[in-house]
Amino acid sequence: MNRLKQLFSRGRLYGDLSEEIQAHLEEKVEELVGNGMSRKEAESAARREFGNVTLTKEEGRDVWRWSFIENLLSDIRYGLRILFANPGFSIVAILTIALGIGANTAIFSVVYAALLRPLPYSQPERLITLTELRPQQSGAADVSKQTWDSSYPDYLDWTRRCKSFQALAGFSGDGFVLFGAGEPEPVSGAQTTINFFSTLGVKPFLGRDFVVGEDIAKGPKVAILSYGSWIRRFGGDPHILDRTIQLDDKSVSIIGVLPRTFEFAPRGNAEIWVPLHIQDDLVTRRSLRWMPVIGRLAQDATQRQAQAELNSITASLAAAYPQENAAIQVVMVPLRERIVGQVQPVLLVLFGAVGFVLLIACANVMNLFLVRAAGRRREFHIRAALGAGRGRLISQLLAESLMLAAAGGVLGLILAEWGTSLLIAAIPDTLLAFTPFLRDAHTNLAVLAFLAIAVIFTGVTFGLAPALQISRGQESETLKEETRASAGGVRTRLRGLLVVAEIAFSLVLLIGSGLMVKSLAAVLNRDPGFDAKSLLAFSVNLPPTTYPKDPDAIRFDKEFTERLSALPGVAGVASNSVVPLTGNGASIRFVVEGQPVEKGHENECNIRDVSNNYFSVMKIPLRAGRQFADSADSTTAPQHVVVNEAWAKEYLHGQDPIGKRIKFTYSPKENYREIVGVVGNTADAGLDRPDEPTLFLPFSQDTNSFINYVVRTGGSPASVVGEARASLHAIDPQLVLIQPFTMDQIIAQSPSVFLRRYPTYLIGSFAALALILAMIGLYGLVSYSVSQRTRELGIRIALGAQQKDVMRLVLGEGARLTILGLVFGLLAALGVTQLMQSLLFGVSALDPVTFASVAIVLALVAVVACCIPARRAMRTDPAAALRYE
Amino acid sequence: MRDNEQRDLFPGALEMMILRTLKRQPLHGYALAQRIKRTSNDLLQIEEGSLYPALQRLLKEELVKAEWGVSSTNRRVRIYKVTAAGAKHLEREVSRFERMLEGITRVLARGES
């Protein structure tokens, strides 16, 4: 007989079996009665000899069916009935799970997009980056990720000599004013070597890649658009390849459009890609290190081989060019590491934190299950007595818990979708541009797989313990109700353990978020070294055709500064070659007069070109000497420098800097420059970074065509943007105000602040959620135990226990759990907070104040949670309590 | 415990005894139970109920077949009969069992001397 036929004829088969067994019993009874037994005795004897009728029937049926699936279906049917019968329980459980799973899935979507998803290049694991490190930089591990530049001649030598790479390519950030697509507007761009896209393995979606001959200064001017800019700025024009645009003062033909999926985080905001069109110094000077280099390992080469080969090339370059390369070290970092390096620790800490939330949610639901399981003991005893095997009971409870988990998972997925978009929306565009992979954070197969695993994990976690417990209890106990008065027992002990774990987990989270809050406060309270209030910053780029020489730029600067200063609400205008606090900027090698150095081993420090009034407008304190002055530091005056305190401390070791002389070593034509002033340190590299030694030169003697202005305002800095733009247009309608931001905005968007504030808020919310869940757990357990001890409490009160004794009794129970939880939590936190070391600033991972204050707060909240049931216990009416029994 | 006693029968023993009994004469469930008990001189305390799952297994494997009939006490009962496949199966099982028994006996005899 085939299976299918069996399946359809089974109803009849089952009926046959029942009828047959019935007949068997009747026949037996009849025979026994015939032998002289009473009917009643005969019936029970017949059953005794037959054994368990239900179990026999079930076993008989099991022979026929695909029992696993059928049991499952019946478990599900029964479970659904039970869950619908207790909507309150089900809703609380589902919501708790949904919160836990939703938060985890949302964070996982982001973690996946950032850390797990392969980069959208061909064989991305073979892509590496190269950087040259100077002796002062090597050592600090994270510097190799911050620093990323090489000199062009060195790059050419690597390309020529290094066989371990299939290709090496360089790029550099750039910005243009774009004409020919609506209003003239500043756009971000990048210059690359012509093999840049082919090294990544990316082909334009329209048109072609760069070709040889386009990367020389005199070559044809061409550009490739990013997909986004093609759509936004050119309306997705299908004939875009025939169009010519104007970038600054150059006419450029568009030769291609990049695919929509293309991203390159290090220049994430670049809309227009052009071939490198550098000349002069940048091409020839080996000591000018400005170009980040990426590379693709050759098919048969390993990273180790490549690094070894690079080391030998580096050694030979150092021998050949001691002045430039003597102290240079070449470091290779995988492209992925460089791209996600900064967000990786943040994400991993968040992922860990949210994992704790899920564990606490599980513990809470498990608690609910245990309480409910206690209420269902009778049901299970009856089912067991009727012949349900232990396996069936366990699978029944697991089916229920998995169904709850699945419902929580579905709701959680909705929460996660919403949460993920919130997570991404909270990232400012300027930062999102450099983490383009985060835009990709949404539900995909990997996220769904994670969700499924989380659902099964939670379902099994909170379903299994009660299931095992219930089925263990069943054998020894009879159908009678357990005695009401006892508060002990395995079940309560397990629930106590769960509450202890919840308290411990939430304490860890709270301590983590406490440390984050302290770090954030430390960063925000750090004195940047200047007055950041009422300050507007923006940039202006002077194209070389209209402003070919330094005097042209100086003339523009003078006129623009005068116009700006005359605006109402403007208190001062100054300029710098770098926008403060952005971490950008150039550095230079120098020697101090009277401190001989080995060739190539000169010191190197930051260099900034500032307007004469920069220090006074920024309110950077003058520590010694004088500021730059119009007359003493004019274009033709002797060359002077101002240094900051960090510089004086680092290189003069306590000697008086004023009057000391230094010389730059990049050119033999350089003369000694005298130090005329010392100013306070500014947190130029970022609010969480140490003060860096910095040299200042007067703008009049070291002029740039890209000028960053800072405007001190009387009122709101944002309100002068319009007038500043109008003033600029009045001087030259071709010029554009680039990236006007208030200093407050710059601070808020700087990685040092944002990469702290963001996880601080998140971990804070996780910790709050954890605390609430843990307190619900504690409250629930204490209330339950009070209700179980009503009789005991009644007797105690009847025997003369005072209200405060009862209070002490109940609170004592809560306190025991809380103290245990706090002890375990503190111990765990000692280890766990070490993992978030890299996110902390100005606070130790073991900060005793945070540890203690968080523990005290948690203890206080726990007391409140226990007080409610304690008050109820106090009001126990002894008469009623005793009658209740 | 009864449960354990029943488990002491090796797997397939019950089926073998059922087949042997039915081969002699087609029987319905109750009669089969009584027959096995009596034949074993009540040495085997088989739970009567356990016959039924075993019969269901044999039915499923098509080693026996069942037809509704009337018992001596005038009840509608299912009468079980060994099929050709069942007879062959029984032969195989019995010879296997005898070999096993012989083996066990030898080992036990050796142990005594």
Interface residues (C-beta under 8 A of the other chain):
Chain A: M1 Q6 D16 L17 E19 E20 I21 A23 H24 E26 E27 K28 E30 E49 F50 G51 N52 V53 L55 T56 K57 E59 G60 R61 D62 V63 W64
Chain B: R2 H28 G29 Y30 A33 E47 E48 G49 S50 Y52 P53 L55 Q56 R57 K60 E62 A66 S71 T73 R75 R76 V77 R78
